[in-house]
Amino acid sequence: MRNWQFLHSEAVSGMPVMVETSLPGSVWKVLVHPGVQVAAGDPLFILEVMKTEVPHTAPVAGTVRAVYISEGDAVDAGQPAIEIE
């Protein structure tokens, strides 16, 4: 049995990876911009959820291709936030 999420995130080189918001909240800080190189585990952005900071990190190493959120945005869970290639 294959782990398709792992295959999409790590094994298919050249395929962009979308980082989505995990919870509804407000974007407190965006820590990257297009063109920035990131390593797996690097912080990308921080949500404020019920007065708690919730960091979101890069699942893979690569280059930030696009940022779809801005500081102060209200977001829902599962909203596209950062694209890494």
VOVEXGU-303301 format. One record per residue: residue in three letters; x, y, z of N, C-alpha, C in turn; residue number from 1. Coordinates in nm, 4 decimals, padded with zeros to 6 digits. Layout:
BEGIN
@r: ALA, nX: X, nY: Y, nZ: Z, caX: X, caY: Y, caZ: Z, cX: X, cY: Y, cZ: Z, k: NUM .
...
***
This chain:
BEGIN
@r: MET, nX: 00.0836, nY: -00.1176, nZ: 00.0000, caX: 00.0000, caY: 00.0000, caZ: 00.0000, cX: 00.0882, cY: 00.1240, cZ: 00.0000, k: 1 .
@r: ARG, nX: 00.0576, nY: 00.2213, nZ: -00.0839, caX: 00.1366, caY: 00.3432, caZ: -00.0945, cX: 00.0825, cY: 00.4523, cZ: -00.0021, k: 2 .
@r: ASN, nX: 00.1726, nY: 00.5340, nZ: 00.0468, caX: 00.1337, caY: 00.6525, caZ: 00.1223, cX: 00.1330, cY: 00.7681, cZ: 00.0234, k: 3 .
@r: TRP, nX: 00.0178, nY: 00.8010, nZ: -00.0335, caX: 00.0094, caY: 00.8994, caZ: -00.1407, cX: 00.0471, cY: 01.0387, cZ: -00.0955, k: 4 .
@r: GLN, nX: 00.0170, nY: 01.0765, nZ: 00.0273, caX: 00.0535, caY: 01.2084, caZ: 00.0749, cX: 00.2054, cY: 01.2227, cZ: 00.0771, k: 5 .
@r: PHE, nX: 00.2749, nY: 01.1216, nZ: 00.1248, caX: 00.4206, caY: 01.1245, caZ: 00.1265, cX: 00.4727, cY: 01.1298, cZ: -00.0162, k: 6 .
@r: LEU, nX: 00.4144, nY: 01.0494, nZ: -00.1056, caX: 00.4582, caY: 01.0454, caZ: -00.2440, cX: 00.4444, cY: 01.1837, cZ: -00.3070, k: 7 .
@r: HIS, nX: 00.3316, nY: 01.2494, nZ: -00.2856, caX: 00.3103, caY: 01.3822, caZ: -00.3438, cX: 00.4048, cY: 01.4846, cZ: -00.2823, k: 8 .
@r: SER, nX: 00.4251, nY: 01.4786, nZ: -00.1539, caX: 00.5044, caY: 01.5804, caZ: -00.0859, cX: 00.6537, cY: 01.5660, cZ: -00.1084, k: 9 .
@r: GLU, nX: 00.7036, nY: 01.4450, nZ: -00.1160, caX: 00.8474, caY: 01.4276, caZ: -00.1145, cX: 00.9045, cY: 01.3533, cZ: -00.2343, k: 10 .
@r: ALA, nX: 00.8347, nY: 01.2560, nZ: -00.2860, caX: 00.8964, caY: 01.1677, caZ: -00.3831, cX: 00.8872, cY: 01.2172, cZ: -00.5266, k: 11 .
@r: VAL, nX: 00.7948, nY: 01.3050, nZ: -00.5581, caX: 00.7785, caY: 01.3527, caZ: -00.6946, cX: 00.8533, cY: 01.4848, cZ: -00.7074, k: 12 .
@r: SER, nX: 00.9764, nY: 01.4789, nZ: -00.7577, caX: 01.0550, caY: 01.6018, caZ: -00.7678, cX: 00.9947, cY: 01.6939, cZ: -00.8732, k: 13 .
@r: GLY, nX: 01.0042, nY: 01.8224, nZ: -00.8476, caX: 00.9521, caY: 01.9205, caZ: -00.9398, cX: 00.8046, cY: 01.9518, cZ: -00.9236, k: 14 .
@r: MET, nX: 00.7349, nY: 01.8760, nZ: -00.8408, caX: 00.5927, caY: 01.9009, caZ: -00.8177, cX: 00.5777, cY: 02.0018, cZ: -00.7035, k: 15 .
@r: PRO, nX: 00.4989, nY: 02.1074, nZ: -00.7247, caX: 00.4780, caY: 02.2035, caZ: -00.6157, cX: 00.4024, cY: 02.1407, cZ: -00.4983, k: 16 .
@r: VAL, nX: 00.4312, nY: 02.1889, nZ: -00.3793, caX: 00.3640, caY: 02.1441, caZ: -00.2582, cX: 00.2890, cY: 02.2637, cZ: -00.2005, k: 17 .
@r: MET, nX: 00.1608, nY: 02.2456, nZ: -00.1720, caX: 00.0793, caY: 02.3528, caZ: -00.1154, cX: 00.0720, cY: 02.3362, cZ: 00.0364, k: 18 .
@r: VAL, nX: 00.1055, nY: 02.4410, nZ: 00.1099, caX: 00.0908, caY: 02.4422, caZ: 00.2548, cX: -00.0397, cY: 02.5152, cZ: 00.2832, k: 19 .
@r: GLU, nX: -00.1289, nY: 02.4487, nZ: 00.3562, caX: -00.2600, caY: 02.5047, caZ: 00.3868, cX: -00.2688, cY: 02.5415, cZ: 00.5344, k: 20 .
@r: THR, nX: -00.3614, nY: 02.6300, nZ: 00.5663, caX: -00.3855, caY: 02.6655, caZ: 00.7058, cX: -00.4495, cY: 02.5464, cZ: 00.7769, k: 21 .
@r: SER, nX: -00.4091, nY: 02.5232, nZ: 00.8998, caX: -00.4591, caY: 02.4068, caZ: 00.9732, cX: -00.5862, cY: 02.4364, cZ: 01.0527, k: 22 .
@r: LEU, nX: -00.6075, nY: 02.5639, nZ: 01.0854, caX: -00.7208, caY: 02.6044, caZ: 01.1692, cX: -00.7746, cY: 02.7382, cZ: 01.1208, k: 23 .
@r: PRO, nX: -00.9002, nY: 02.7692, nZ: 01.1509, caX: -00.9477, caY: 02.9044, caZ: 01.1222, cX: -00.8854, cY: 03.0023, cZ: 01.2216, k: 24 .
@r: GLY, nX: -00.8512, nY: 03.1201, nZ: 01.1743, caX: -00.7912, caY: 03.2202, caZ: 01.2615, cX: -00.7510, cY: 03.3425, cZ: 01.1823, k: 25 .
@r: SER, nX: -00.6524, nY: 03.4131, nZ: 01.2336, caX: -00.6017, caY: 03.5345, caZ: 01.1706, cX: -00.4524, cY: 03.5165, cZ: 01.1438, k: 26 .
@r: VAL, nX: -00.4069, nY: 03.5624, nZ: 01.0273, caX: -00.2640, caY: 03.5536, caZ: 00.9948, cX: -00.1926, cY: 03.6612, cZ: 01.0753, k: 27 .
@r: TRP, nX: -00.1049, nY: 03.6177, nZ: 01.1660, caX: -00.0319, caY: 03.7107, caZ: 01.2511, cX: 00.0973, cY: 03.7549, cZ: 01.1830, k: 28 .
@r: LYS, nX: 00.1767, nY: 03.6597, nZ: 01.1318, caX: 00.3042, caY: 03.6913, caZ: 01.0673, cX: 00.3224, cY: 03.6002, cZ: 00.9461, k: 29 .
@r: VAL, nX: 00.3689, nY: 03.6586, nZ: 00.8357, caX: 00.4139, caY: 03.5821, caZ: 00.7193, cX: 00.5656, cY: 03.5977, cZ: 00.7184, k: 30 .
@r: LEU, nX: 00.6382, nY: 03.4865, nZ: 00.7243, caX: 00.7828, caY: 03.4897, caZ: 00.7436, cX: 00.8625, cY: 03.4671, cZ: 00.6157, k: 31 .
@r: VAL, nX: 00.7953, nY: 03.4419, nZ: 00.5037, caX: 00.8641, caY: 03.4160, caZ: 00.3770, cX: 00.7998, cY: 03.4973, cZ: 00.2653, k: 32 .
@r: HIS, nX: 00.8663, nY: 03.5017, nZ: 00.1527, caX: 00.8125, caY: 03.5652, caZ: 00.0327, cX: 00.8601, cY: 03.4852, cZ: -00.0882, k: 33 .
@r: PRO, nX: 00.7989, nY: 03.5040, nZ: -00.2043, caX: 00.8397, caY: 03.4270, caZ: -00.3226, cX: 00.9892, cY: 03.4426, cZ: -00.3510, k: 34 .
@r: GLY, nX: 01.0504, nY: 03.3298, nZ: -00.3862, caX: 01.1928, caY: 03.3271, caZ: -00.4172, cX: 01.2809, cY: 03.2828, cZ: -00.3030, k: 35 .
@r: VAL, nX: 01.2285, nY: 03.2786, nZ: -00.1815, caX: 01.3067, caY: 03.2389, caZ: -00.0641, cX: 01.3256, cY: 03.0873, cZ: -00.0627, k: 36 .
@r: GLN, nX: 01.4469, nY: 03.0435, nZ: -00.0332, caX: 01.4764, caY: 02.9010, caZ: -00.0157, cX: 01.4411, cY: 02.8619, cZ: 00.1274, k: 37 .
@r: VAL, nX: 01.3713, nY: 02.7492, nZ: 00.1427, caX: 01.3365, caY: 02.6994, caZ: 00.2758, cX: 01.3806, cY: 02.5550, cZ: 00.2899, k: 38 .
@r: ALA, nX: 01.4096, nY: 02.5154, nZ: 00.4124, caX: 01.4395, caY: 02.3758, caZ: 00.4456, cX: 01.3162, cY: 02.3163, cZ: 00.5108, k: 39 .
@r: ALA, nX: 01.3030, nY: 02.1855, nZ: 00.5046, caX: 01.1921, caY: 02.1195, caZ: 00.5734, cX: 01.1978, cY: 02.1572, cZ: 00.7214, k: 40 .
@r: GLY, nX: 01.0853, nY: 02.2017, nZ: 00.7747, caX: 01.0778, caY: 02.2411, caZ: 00.9150, cX: 01.0937, cY: 02.3896, cZ: 00.9394, k: 41 .
@r: ASP, nX: 01.1340, nY: 02.4660, nZ: 00.8379, caX: 01.1457, caY: 02.6110, caZ: 00.8549, cX: 01.0074, cY: 02.6728, cZ: 00.8759, k: 42 .
@r: PRO, nX: 00.9951, nY: 02.7715, nZ: 00.9644, caX: 00.8655, caY: 02.8377, caZ: 00.9828, cX: 00.8299, cY: 02.9214, cZ: 00.8604, k: 43 .
@r: LEU, nX: 00.7031, nY: 02.9140, nZ: 00.8182, caX: 00.6551, caY: 02.9879, caZ: 00.7018, cX: 00.5641, cY: 03.1031, cZ: 00.7417, k: 44 .
@r: PHE, nX: 00.4699, nY: 03.0749, nZ: 00.8333, caX: 00.3777, caY: 03.1778, caZ: 00.8803, cX: 00.3220, cY: 03.1358, cZ: 01.0146, k: 45 .
@r: ILE, nX: 00.2627, nY: 03.2326, nZ: 01.0845, caX: 00.2054, caY: 03.2072, caZ: 01.2170, cX: 00.0620, cY: 03.2576, cZ: 01.2175, k: 46 .
@r: LEU, nX: -00.0293, nY: 03.1702, nZ: 01.2565, caX: -00.1682, caY: 03.2088, caZ: 01.2738, cX: -00.1926, cY: 03.2438, cZ: 01.4199, k: 47 .
@r: GLU, nX: -00.2867, nY: 03.3336, nZ: 01.4433, caX: -00.3357, caY: 03.3595, caZ: 01.5783, cX: -00.4731, cY: 03.2946, cZ: 01.5859, k: 48 .
@r: VAL, nX: -00.4840, nY: 03.1968, nZ: 01.6750, caX: -00.6081, caY: 03.1216, caZ: 01.6923, cX: -00.6452, cY: 03.1281, cZ: 01.8396, k: 49 .
@r: MET, nX: -00.7535, nY: 03.1969, nZ: 01.8696, caX: -00.7999, caY: 03.2126, caZ: 02.0081, cX: -00.6862, cY: 03.2601, cZ: 02.0991, k: 50 .
@r: LYS, nX: -00.6154, nY: 03.3643, nZ: 02.0540, caX: -00.5050, caY: 03.4277, caZ: 02.1272, cX: -00.3850, cY: 03.3351, cZ: 02.1471, k: 51 .
@r: THR, nX: -00.3744, nY: 03.2323, nZ: 02.0639, caX: -00.2615, caY: 03.1400, caZ: 02.0675, cX: -00.1900, cY: 03.1442, cZ: 01.9335, k: 52 .
@r: GLU, nX: -00.0564, nY: 03.1471, nZ: 01.9353, caX: 00.0218, caY: 03.1442, caZ: 01.8126, cX: 00.0342, cY: 03.0005, cZ: 01.7631, k: 53 .
@r: VAL, nX: 00.0007, nY: 02.9799, nZ: 01.6356, caX: 00.0084, caY: 02.8467, caZ: 01.5753, cX: 00.1014, cY: 02.8555, cZ: 01.4544, k: 54 .
@r: PRO, nX: 00.2300, nY: 02.8130, nZ: 01.4710, caX: 00.3229, caY: 02.8207, caZ: 01.3589, cX: 00.2953, cY: 02.7112, cZ: 01.2550, k: 55 .
@r: HIS, nX: 00.3216, nY: 02.7435, nZ: 01.1298, caX: 00.3112, caY: 02.6473, caZ: 01.0194, cX: 00.4488, cY: 02.6394, cZ: 00.9548, k: 56 .
@r: THR, nX: 00.4976, nY: 02.5192, nZ: 00.9337, caX: 00.6332, caY: 02.4990, caZ: 00.8840, cX: 00.6331, cY: 02.4335, cZ: 00.7465, k: 57 .
@r: ALA, nX: 00.7470, nY: 02.4430, nZ: 00.6806, caX: 00.7633, caY: 02.3832, caZ: 00.5485, cX: 00.7690, cY: 02.2310, cZ: 00.5612, k: 58 .
@r: PRO, nX: 00.6861, nY: 02.1582, nZ: 00.4855, caX: 00.6913, caY: 02.0118, caZ: 00.4905, cX: 00.8072, cY: 01.9552, cZ: 00.4093, k: 59 .
@r: VAL, nX: 00.8611, nY: 02.0348, nZ: 00.3171, caX: 00.9704, caY: 01.9926, caZ: 00.2296, cX: 01.0665, cY: 02.1096, cZ: 00.2103, k: 60 .
@r: ALA, nX: 01.1864, nY: 02.0789, nZ: 00.1640, caX: 01.2810, caY: 02.1826, caZ: 00.1250, cX: 01.2483, cY: 02.2277, cZ: -00.0168, k: 61 .
@r: GLY, nX: 01.2728, nY: 02.3544, nZ: -00.0463, caX: 01.2495, caY: 02.4044, caZ: -00.1809, cX: 01.2482, cY: 02.5556, cZ: -00.1835, k: 62 .
@r: THR, nX: 01.1892, nY: 02.6096, nZ: -00.2890, caX: 01.1790, caY: 02.7538, caZ: -00.3085, cX: 01.0334, cY: 02.7947, cZ: -00.2982, k: 63 .
@r: VAL, nX: 01.0072, nY: 02.9003, nZ: -00.2225, caX: 00.8705, caY: 02.9518, caZ: -00.2123, cX: 00.8319, cY: 03.0072, cZ: -00.3492, k: 64 .
@r: ARG, nX: 00.7269, nY: 02.9504, nZ: -00.4051, caX: 00.6797, caY: 02.9920, caZ: -00.5373, cX: 00.5746, cY: 03.1021, cZ: -00.5270, k: 65 .
@r: ALA, nX: 00.4857, nY: 03.0918, nZ: -00.4282, caX: 00.3778, caY: 03.1898, caZ: -00.4131, cX: 00.3328, cY: 03.1959, cZ: -00.2679, k: 66 .
@r: VAL, nX: 00.2849, nY: 03.3140, nZ: -00.2285, caX: 00.2272, caY: 03.3356, caZ: -00.0958, cX: 00.0860, cY: 03.3874, cZ: -00.1190, k: 67 .
@r: TYR, nX: -00.0133, nY: 03.3149, nZ: -00.0677, caX: -00.1534, caY: 03.3478, caZ: -00.0922, cX: -00.2221, cY: 03.4160, cZ: 00.0257, k: 68 .
@r: ILE, nX: -00.1472, nY: 03.4414, nZ: 00.1323, caX: -00.2034, caY: 03.5050, caZ: 00.2510, cX: -00.1238, cY: 03.6308, cZ: 00.2842, k: 69 .
@r: SER, nX: -00.1846, nY: 03.7187, nZ: 00.3615, caX: -00.1178, caY: 03.8410, caZ: 00.4079, cX: -00.1448, cY: 03.8579, cZ: 00.5563, k: 70 .
@r: GLU, nX: -00.0561, nY: 03.9291, nZ: 00.6240, caX: -00.0756, caY: 03.9549, caZ: 00.7665, cX: -00.2074, cY: 04.0283, cZ: 00.7870, k: 71 .
@r: GLY, nX: -00.2842, nY: 03.9810, nZ: 00.8850, caX: -00.4140, caY: 04.0391, caZ: 00.9160, cX: -00.5309, cY: 03.9687, cZ: 00.8494, k: 72 .
@r: ASP, nX: -00.5037, nY: 03.8825, nZ: 00.7515, caX: -00.6122, caY: 03.8091, caZ: 00.6844, cX: -00.6827, cY: 03.7150, cZ: 00.7808, k: 73 .
@r: ALA, nX: -00.8143, nY: 03.7059, nZ: 00.7696, caX: -00.8913, caY: 03.6022, caZ: 00.8389, cX: -00.8937, cY: 03.4821, cZ: 00.7456, k: 74 .
@r: VAL, nX: -00.8600, nY: 03.3639, nZ: 00.7978, caX: -00.8516, caY: 03.2440, caZ: 00.7148, cX: -00.9344, cY: 03.1307, cZ: 00.7741, k: 75 .
@r: ASP, nX: -00.9744, nY: 03.0400, nZ: 00.6879, caX: -01.0431, caY: 02.9170, caZ: 00.7282, cX: -00.9440, cY: 02.8024, cZ: 00.7281, k: 76 .
@r: ALA, nX: -00.9770, nY: 02.6938, nZ: 00.7932, caX: -00.8941, caY: 02.5739, caZ: 00.7887, cX: -00.8916, cY: 02.5210, cZ: 00.6457, k: 77 .
@r: GLY, nX: -00.7737, nY: 02.4779, nZ: 00.6014, caX: -00.7607, caY: 02.4200, caZ: 00.4682, cX: -00.7432, cY: 02.5210, cZ: 00.3571, k: 78 .
@r: GLN, nX: -00.7249, nY: 02.6462, nZ: 00.3921, caX: -00.7062, caY: 02.7508, caZ: 00.2902, cX: -00.5633, cY: 02.7465, cZ: 00.2375, k: 79 .
@r: PRO, nX: -00.5425, nY: 02.7513, nZ: 00.1054, caX: -00.4055, caY: 02.7555, caZ: 00.0506, cX: -00.3312, cY: 02.8774, cZ: 00.1047, k: 80 .
@r: ALA, nX: -00.2066, nY: 02.8579, nZ: 00.1480, caX: -00.1308, caY: 02.9663, caZ: 00.2075, cX: 00.0029, cY: 02.9903, cZ: 00.1364, k: 81 .
@r: ILE, nX: 00.0836, nY: 02.8863, nZ: 00.1247, caX: 00.2186, caY: 02.8976, caZ: 00.0673, cX: 00.2394, cY: 02.7829, cZ: -00.0310, k: 82 .
@r: GLU, nX: 00.2967, nY: 02.8141, nZ: -00.1468, caX: 00.3308, caY: 02.7099, caZ: -00.2447, cX: 00.4832, cY: 02.7000, cZ: -00.2530, k: 83 .
@r: ILE, nX: 00.5335, nY: 02.5776, nZ: -00.2411, caX: 00.6777, caY: 02.5513, caZ: -00.2451, cX: 00.7064, cY: 02.4576, cZ: -00.3612, k: 84 .
@r: GLU, nX: 00.8127, nY: 02.4894, nZ: -00.4371, caX: 00.8533, caY: 02.3967, caZ: -00.5440, cX: 00.9979, cY: 02.3592, cZ: -00.5281, k: 85 .
***
